[in-house]
Amino acid sequence: MQKKINFYVSGMHCSSCASNIQRRLKKTDGVSEASVNYANEQAYVSYNPNEVSIKTVGQVVNSLGYKARVNEKNADDLLEKDRSKRLHALKVRLLFGVLVSFLLLLGSMLPSSPAFLQNMYVMLILATPVQIWLGKDFYASA
């Protein structure tokens, strides 16, 4: 007897993440069908409860580095909190990036800018967090 379940999956960054989760779920014994939707952060799984438990399905997703919200009563609230946290973090990173990039632009393009902004070591110190902290998602996706 097949049962179907759908649950939220948080921590996906791209459609490749969804494909990886889907592929791994399909390889799990007892799972006959699996579909992961990146856009709405949900997984749909058809499984045989005699062969695999819901908890095991969640552990498979968690073992890949994502967070499965299986059998959580307030999953919608948790998902909304996760989204608002990520949005706030993105806003902070954007504001920081704009500020630091503006200082770099002043130092490199305007001859009348303060001398300390034209110093190449100051520019290196300013550019490093932009590359590492703000660019880490781009590097991880690549």
C-alpha positions as CSV (number, residue, x, y, z in Angstrom):
1,M,0.0,0.0,0.0
2,Q,1.5,3.3,-1.1
3,K,1.2,6.5,1.0
4,K,1.9,10.0,-0.2
5,I,3.4,12.8,1.7
6,N,4.4,16.4,0.9
7,F,6.6,18.4,3.1
8,Y,8.7,21.6,3.1
9,V,12.4,21.5,2.4
10,S,14.5,24.6,3.3
11,G,18.0,25.4,2.4
12,M,17.8,24.9,-1.3
13,H,19.7,27.5,-3.4
14,C,18.9,26.5,-6.9
15,S,17.1,23.9,-9.0
16,S,20.2,21.7,-8.9
17,C,19.6,21.3,-5.2
18,A,16.1,20.2,-5.9
19,S,17.4,17.7,-8.5
20,N,19.9,16.3,-6.0
21,I,17.3,15.8,-3.3
22,Q,14.9,14.2,-5.8
23,R,17.5,11.8,-7.2
24,R,18.6,10.7,-3.6
25,L,14.9,10.2,-2.5
26,K,14.2,8.0,-5.6
27,K,17.2,5.8,-4.7
28,T,15.9,5.3,-1.2
29,D,14.4,1.8,-0.6
30,G,10.6,1.9,-0.3
31,V,10.2,5.2,-2.2
32,S,8.5,4.7,-5.5
33,E,8.1,8.4,-6.6
34,A,9.7,11.6,-5.5
35,S,9.4,15.1,-6.8
36,V,11.0,18.2,-5.4
37,N,9.9,21.7,-6.4
38,Y,12.5,24.4,-5.8
39,A,10.1,27.3,-6.4
40,N,7.7,26.5,-3.5
41,E,10.3,24.5,-1.5
42,Q,8.2,21.4,-1.3
43,A,8.9,17.7,-1.8
44,Y,6.2,15.2,-2.8
45,V,7.0,11.5,-2.0
46,S,5.1,8.3,-2.6
47,Y,6.4,5.5,-0.4
48,N,5.7,2.1,1.1
49,P,5.3,2.5,4.9
50,N,6.3,-1.2,5.3
51,E,9.7,-0.5,3.8
52,V,10.5,3.1,4.9
53,S,9.3,5.5,7.5
54,I,8.5,9.2,7.2
55,K,11.3,9.8,9.6
56,T,13.8,8.0,7.3
57,V,12.6,10.1,4.4
58,G,13.3,13.2,6.4
59,Q,16.7,12.0,7.4
60,V,17.7,11.3,3.8
61,V,17.0,15.0,3.0
62,N,18.8,16.2,6.1
63,S,21.8,14.0,5.3
64,L,22.2,16.1,2.1
65,G,22.5,19.3,4.1
66,Y,18.9,20.6,3.7
67,K,16.2,20.8,6.4
68,A,13.1,18.6,5.9
69,R,10.0,19.8,7.7
70,V,8.3,16.3,7.9
71,N,5.3,16.0,10.3
72,E,5.7,19.4,11.8
73,K,2.4,21.0,12.7
74,N,3.6,24.6,12.3
75,A,5.7,24.0,9.1
76,D,4.1,26.9,7.4
77,D,5.1,29.3,10.2
78,L,8.6,27.9,10.3
79,L,9.0,28.2,6.6
80,E,7.8,31.8,6.7
81,K,10.3,32.5,9.5
82,D,13.1,31.0,7.5
83,R,12.2,33.1,4.5
84,S,12.0,36.3,6.5
85,K,15.4,35.6,8.1
86,R,17.0,35.0,4.7
87,L,15.4,38.2,3.3
88,H,16.7,40.2,6.2
89,A,20.2,38.7,5.8
90,L,20.1,39.6,2.1
91,K,19.1,43.2,2.9
92,V,21.9,43.6,5.3
93,R,24.4,42.1,2.8
94,L,23.1,44.4,0.0
95,L,23.4,47.5,2.2
96,F,26.9,46.5,3.2
97,G,27.9,45.8,-0.4
98,V,26.5,49.1,-1.7
99,L,28.3,51.0,1.0
100,V,31.7,49.3,0.5
101,S,31.4,49.3,-3.3
102,F,30.7,53.1,-3.1
103,L,33.8,53.6,-1.1
104,L,35.8,51.5,-3.6
105,L,34.4,53.5,-6.5
106,L,35.3,56.8,-4.8
107,G,38.8,55.7,-4.2
108,S,39.5,54.2,-7.6
109,M,37.7,56.7,-9.9
110,L,37.9,60.1,-8.3
111,P,41.4,61.7,-8.1
112,S,40.0,64.2,-5.6
113,S,38.9,61.5,-3.1
114,P,40.6,61.2,0.3
115,A,44.1,59.8,0.1
116,F,43.4,56.9,2.4
117,L,40.7,55.6,0.0
118,Q,43.2,55.6,-2.8
119,N,45.7,53.4,-0.9
120,M,45.8,50.0,-2.5
121,Y,45.9,48.2,0.9
122,V,42.8,50.0,2.1
123,M,41.1,49.0,-1.2
124,L,42.2,45.4,-0.7
125,I,40.8,45.4,2.8
126,L,37.5,46.9,1.5
127,A,37.2,44.5,-1.5
128,T,38.0,41.3,0.4
129,P,34.7,41.0,2.3
130,V,32.8,41.9,-0.8
131,Q,34.5,39.0,-2.6
132,I,34.3,36.5,0.2
133,W,31.2,37.3,2.3
134,L,29.0,38.7,-0.4
135,G,30.2,36.5,-3.2
136,K,30.1,33.2,-1.3
137,D,26.7,32.2,-2.7
138,F,27.9,32.7,-6.3
139,Y,31.0,30.6,-5.6
140,A,28.9,27.9,-3.9
141,S,26.5,27.8,-6.8
142,A,29.3,27.5,-9.3
